[in-house]
């Protein structure tokens, strides 16, 4: 039995369907925990409309990066700390924050008193907490969501299907007043160091330093991929000749036409212009 009152919002299909089975284990081991399942056609506001969240000592999300984004946006709006029980495909933010990937260990962390304040990114009015991206990586997410295969294999299949048809695009940026022109395949906007699965595209990024790290990725070949994997093993992806970086707080990116994008692994698209800002230490997470 848990002494404190805990509310968990569970995505039942996260981690290729692990959410529902983990929820059963939580209820068996911790019968005092209250659980609400996400529903496809319901927003987080609808789910929690009739729940007095202030009567709980802790609120947490059981899911992947997309579920974390959903929960974090609600908690940002209501100024409530939350915890993460990561069961998704990549778990980028949880890995960066060193939250255990074992659900029981993560739940125990949620019960502790340690809270960390995190920065929040805003891209054209859409909040992100781990990673956003433009260009090729946005196309990969779009293809991933269409192909129906979940997990790491789904990302590999989506990447592979687009790899030989990808091309660079021109971007005109203003970064804290500085004009920068880039021709690249993809732009990662990193609040944390990694996409997920410990692939650290921005090894110097921190979630509470008041900066967003921009990673510009040029077109690459098979040998470059092997090199990136090698660099990633040592946490030095930014040493690749195909990658350059900048940091900023107030960023405008212009590129004519449709701009494929994602926020925390959820697909979006914009037209012609993207405006990005950072909200310093605006949300709190138990860890």
Protein Blocks (a to p, Z undefined) as FASTA:
>chain_A
ZZbacdddddfkgghhpmmmmmmmmmmmmmmbccddddfklcfklmmmmpcfklpfbdcd
dddfklmmmmmmmmmmnopacddddfbfnommmmmnopafbfklmmmmmmpmbdcddddd
deehiacfkbgcehjllmmmmmmmmnopgcjklmmmmmmmmmmmgccddddddeehiacd
dddfbdcddfblbfbghiafblmbcfklopacddddddddfklmmmmmmmmmnopmmmpf
kbccdddfbdcdddehjddddeehiacddehiacddddehkbccdZZ
